[in-house]
Amino acid sequence: YGESWSTGDTYNAAFGQGYVTTTPLQLINAIAAIANGGTLYRPTIVHEYLDAQGNTIEPFEPDVLRTLNLELLGEDEMITLLPLEDMIMKGPSSLACLCEQSSPYYNEVRCNPESYTNTVDIDPDPFLEDLRQYRVSLPPIAPFSTPICNELRFNPEYTPPFVSTRNIQLAQMGMRETIISGTGMNANLPYVTVAGKTGTAEYCDDIARPLGLCVPGNWPAHAWFVAYAPYEDPEIIIIAFVYNGGEGSANALPIVRETMEAYMRLKVERGGTLPGTAPTQQPVATQSVQPPDADNAGEPDTQ
């Protein structure tokens, strides 16, 4: 706020440079939502709890953070929105404003996170209305420790953005094409279909500036690469970030490829099969997941 904004800043923001900052966890979570068709889930470290014999004590229950694609929901399934979106739309009666003790609208009696629901108009046309019920996703620990209730943000006309299946598919196809014929060709594994995206994000921070690296027209860059597989039915997604690493295809991609190869190799060693193979094909699959020729494994793309 209060700073100048140029057309170049808009361009930078559109493709994730300049003032845009993100962690690898945030980015991999966003790409996972593309891979799964349009649902943003809460990341978790623990998959499930097992006893000493390997029996499941407590199974993993996916926790939806945000519904992105309404077409994935059944007629009676509730939309999941973020607390900030609920606060913007519902203002004083939003869950955050009712439950944050620092909020002027705090109401201990009406603060019921478990049972709170509300309605949202999912039709972007201002002259039409299509109300759907929604719930609010909250972190499991200290959900209201960071206040977000802000009267300046209240806007009952706000409509949460959603994405169609068709647009999700276009993003998926683009990530597959990146591996087939684009900057991610070195991650095109012969035994599993991979989709991914390289990233070379120019930056200038408090480390690069004193070193004289922030040269207009020749900015330093972070190297990124994210990939998931199998493309048709994803089961693993991996991201690599190399600070000041330059080209993503040259320096981040080999990390992801090597990690994915190790995952597939371990899966076969533990008695599983590679995607698209039958149990009887396991010896062949085991042979196919051997690392690529070391001389060619980390060569940068020429695209």
C-alpha positions in Angstrom: 0.0 0.0 0.0 1.2 3.5 -0.8 3.9 2.4 -3.2 4.1 3.1 -6.9 2.9 0.3 -9.2 4.1 0.0 -12.8 2.8 -2.0 -15.8 5.9 -4.2 -15.4 4.9 -5.0 -11.8 1.6 -6.3 -13.2 3.4 -8.5 -15.8 5.7 -9.8 -13.0 2.8 -10.7 -10.7 1.1 -12.6 -13.6 3.9 -15.1 -13.9 5.1 -15.2 -10.3 8.0 -12.8 -10.1 8.7 -9.4 -8.5 6.7 -8.9 -5.3 5.1 -12.4 -5.5 6.6 -14.7 -2.8 5.7 -18.3 -2.1 7.1 -21.3 -0.3 7.7 -24.6 -2.0 4.9 -26.1 0.2 2.4 -23.4 -0.9 3.3 -24.0 -4.6 3.2 -27.8 -4.5 -0.2 -27.6 -2.8 -1.5 -25.4 -5.5 -0.2 -27.7 -8.3 -1.6 -30.7 -6.5 -5.0 -29.1 -6.7 -4.6 -28.9 -10.5 -3.4 -32.5 -10.6 -6.4 -33.8 -8.6 -9.0 -31.9 -10.7 -9.7 -28.9 -8.5 -9.6 -29.5 -4.7 -7.2 -27.8 -2.4 -6.3 -30.0 0.6 -4.5 -29.3 3.9 -0.9 -30.6 3.8 -0.1 -33.2 6.4 3.0 -35.0 7.5 1.4 -38.1 9.1 -0.4 -40.4 6.7 -1.9 -42.8 9.2 -1.2 -44.2 12.7 -0.2 -47.9 12.9 0.4 -50.3 15.7 3.5 -52.5 16.2 2.0 -55.1 13.8 1.3 -52.6 11.1 -2.4 -52.5 11.6 -4.1 -49.1 11.1 -5.2 -47.5 14.3 -6.3 -44.2 12.9 -6.7 -43.8 9.1 -5.9 -40.7 7.2 -8.9 -38.4 6.6 -8.3 -35.8 3.9 -9.1 -32.2 5.0 -10.4 -29.9 2.3 -9.0 -26.4 2.5 -10.9 -24.9 -0.5 -13.2 -26.1 -3.1 -12.0 -24.9 -6.5 -14.0 -26.9 -9.0 -17.7 -27.1 -8.2 -18.2 -29.8 -10.8 -16.5 -32.3 -8.4 -19.2 -31.8 -5.8 -22.5 -33.7 -5.6 -25.8 -31.8 -5.4 -25.9 -32.2 -1.6 -22.2 -31.7 -0.9 -21.1 -28.5 0.8 -18.6 -26.1 -0.7 -15.5 -25.3 1.4 -14.2 -21.8 1.5 -11.4 -20.0 3.3 -12.0 -18.0 6.5 -10.9 -14.8 4.8 -13.5 -15.2 2.1 -16.3 -15.8 4.6 -15.1 -12.7 6.5 -15.2 -10.6 3.4 -18.7 -11.7 2.4 -20.5 -12.0 5.8 -18.7 -9.2 7.7 -19.8 -8.9 11.4 -21.6 -12.3 11.2 -18.7 -14.2 9.7 -17.0 -17.0 11.7 -13.8 -15.1 12.2 -15.5 -11.9 13.4 -17.6 -13.9 15.8 -14.8 -16.0 17.2 -11.7 -13.8 17.3 -11.5 -12.4 20.9 -10.0 -9.1 19.5 -12.9 -8.6 17.2 -15.5 -5.9 18.0 -18.1 -8.5 17.0 -16.8 -11.3 19.2 -19.7 -13.4 20.5 -18.8 -16.5 22.6 -22.3 -17.9 22.3 -22.5 -17.6 18.5 -19.0 -18.9 17.9 -19.6 -22.5 16.8 -16.8 -23.5 14.3 -18.0 -27.1 14.1 -21.6 -26.3 13.1 -21.0 -23.0 11.3 -22.4 -22.9 7.7 -23.6 -20.1 5.4 -24.6 -19.5 1.8 -22.8 -18.1 -1.2 -23.9 -17.0 -4.6 -21.9 -19.0 -7.1 -23.3 -17.3 -10.2 -20.9 -14.6 -11.3 -23.7 -12.8 -13.2 -24.8 -9.9 -10.9 -28.4 -10.2 -12.2 -28.7 -13.9 -11.4 -28.5 -15.8 -8.1 -27.5 -19.4 -7.3 -27.1 -19.9 -3.6 -25.1 -22.8 -2.3 -24.3 -23.8 1.3 -20.7 -23.7 2.4 -18.5 -24.5 5.4 -15.3 -22.8 6.4 -11.9 -24.6 6.7 -10.0 -23.9 9.8 -6.5 -25.0 11.0 -6.8 -27.8 13.6 -4.8 -25.9 16.2 -5.5 -22.3 17.4 -7.8 -21.5 14.5 -8.3 -17.9 15.5 -4.8 -17.0 16.8 -4.1 -14.7 13.8 -6.9 -12.1 13.5 -8.4 -11.5 10.1 -11.6 -9.7 10.9 -11.3 -6.3 9.3 -14.1 -3.9 8.6 -12.2 -2.4 5.7 -12.4 -5.7 3.9 -16.2 -6.2 4.3 -17.8 -6.6 0.9 -21.2 -8.4 0.6 -20.9 -8.3 -3.2 -17.7 -10.4 -3.3 -18.1 -13.7 -5.3 -15.5 -16.4 -4.6 -13.6 -17.5 -7.7 -14.1 -21.1 -9.0 -12.6 -23.0 -11.9 -14.2 -25.3 -14.5 -13.1 -28.8 -15.3 -12.3 -27.7 -18.8 -9.8 -25.1 -17.5 -8.3 -27.5 -15.1 -7.8 -30.0 -18.0 -6.1 -27.3 -20.1 -3.6 -26.7 -17.2 -3.0 -30.4 -16.9 -2.5 -30.8 -20.7 0.0 -27.9 -20.6 2.0 -29.5 -17.9 2.1 -32.8 -19.8 3.2 -31.0 -23.0 6.0 -29.3 -20.9 7.4 -32.8 -20.4 6.8 -34.1 -23.9 8.1 -31.3 -25.9 8.9 -28.3 -23.7 11.4 -27.2 -21.1 10.8 -30.3 -19.0 11.8 -33.0 -21.6 14.6 -34.3 -19.3 11.9 -35.5 -16.9 10.1 -37.6 -19.5 10.4 -41.0 -17.9 9.8 -44.1 -20.1 7.9 -46.1 -17.5 5.4 -43.5 -16.2 3.6 -40.5 -17.6 4.9 -37.3 -16.0 3.4 -33.8 -16.0 5.3 -30.8 -14.7 6.4 -27.2 -15.0 9.8 -25.6 -14.9 10.3 -22.2 -13.3 13.0 -19.6 -13.6 11.9 -16.7 -11.3 13.9 -13.5 -11.4 14.4 -11.8 -8.1 16.3 -9.2 -6.2 16.4 -9.5 -2.4 18.4 -8.3 0.6 21.0 -11.0 -0.1 21.4 -10.4 -3.9 21.4 -6.6 -3.7 24.5 -6.1 -1.5 26.4 -8.6 -3.8 25.7 -6.4 -6.8 23.6 -9.2 -8.5 20.5 -7.1 -9.1 21.4 -5.9 -12.6 18.4 -4.7 -14.7 18.1 -6.9 -17.8 20.2 -9.6 -16.1 18.5 -10.3 -12.9 19.5 -13.4 -10.8 16.9 -16.2 -10.8 15.6 -19.0 -8.5 15.3 -22.4 -10.1 12.0 -24.3 -9.7 10.6 -27.5 -11.0 7.5 -29.4 -10.0 6.2 -32.7 -11.4 3.5 -35.3 -10.7 2.9 -38.8 -11.9 1.1 -40.7 -13.3 -0.5 -38.0 -15.4 -3.7 -40.0 -15.7 -4.1 -40.9 -12.0 -1.5 -39.0 -9.9 -0.1 -40.6 -6.8 3.0 -38.5 -6.2 4.0 -34.9 -6.6 7.5 -33.5 -6.1 8.9 -30.0 -6.1 12.5 -28.6 -6.1 13.6 -25.1 -5.3 17.2 -23.9 -5.7 17.9 -20.5 -4.4 19.7 -18.4 -7.0 19.9 -21.6 -9.1 19.3 -20.1 -12.5 17.4 -22.1 -15.0 14.8 -24.5 -13.5 15.2 -27.0 -16.2 19.0 -27.2 -15.6 19.2 -27.2 -11.9 15.9 -28.0 -10.2 14.5 -30.6 -12.7 17.3 -33.2 -12.1 16.5 -33.2 -8.4 12.8 -34.0 -9.0 13.6 -36.6 -11.6 16.1 -38.4 -9.4 13.6 -38.3 -6.4 10.8 -39.6 -8.6 13.0 -42.4 -9.9 13.8 -43.4 -6.3 10.1 -43.4 -5.4 9.2 -45.7 -8.3 12.2 -48.0 -7.6 11.3 -48.3 -4.0 7.7 -49.0 -4.9 8.7 -52.0 -7.0 11.2 -53.2 -4.4 8.4 -53.3 -1.8 6.3 -55.6 -4.0 4.2 -53.0 -5.9 4.0 -52.4 -9.6 4.5 -49.3 -11.7 1.5 -47.5 -13.0 -0.1 -49.4 -16.0 1.8 -52.7 -15.3 0.4 -56.0 -14.1 2.0 -58.0 -11.2 3.4 -60.5 -13.6 5.4 -57.7 -15.3 7.2 -56.7 -12.1 10.7 -58.0 -13.1 10.5 -56.0 -16.3 9.3 -52.9 -14.4 12.1 -53.3 -11.8 14.6 -53.3 -14.7 13.0 -50.2 -16.3 13.3 -48.0 -13.2 17.1 -48.1 -13.2 18.6 -44.6 -13.1 19.2 -43.1 -16.5 22.7 -42.9 -17.9 24.6 -40.7 -15.5 26.2 -38.7 -18.3 22.7 -37.6 -19.5 20.7 -37.4 -16.3 21.3 -33.8 -15.4 21.8 -32.1 -18.8 19.9 -28.8 -19.2 17.1 -28.5 -21.7 17.7 -26.9 -25.0 14.1 -25.8 -25.5 
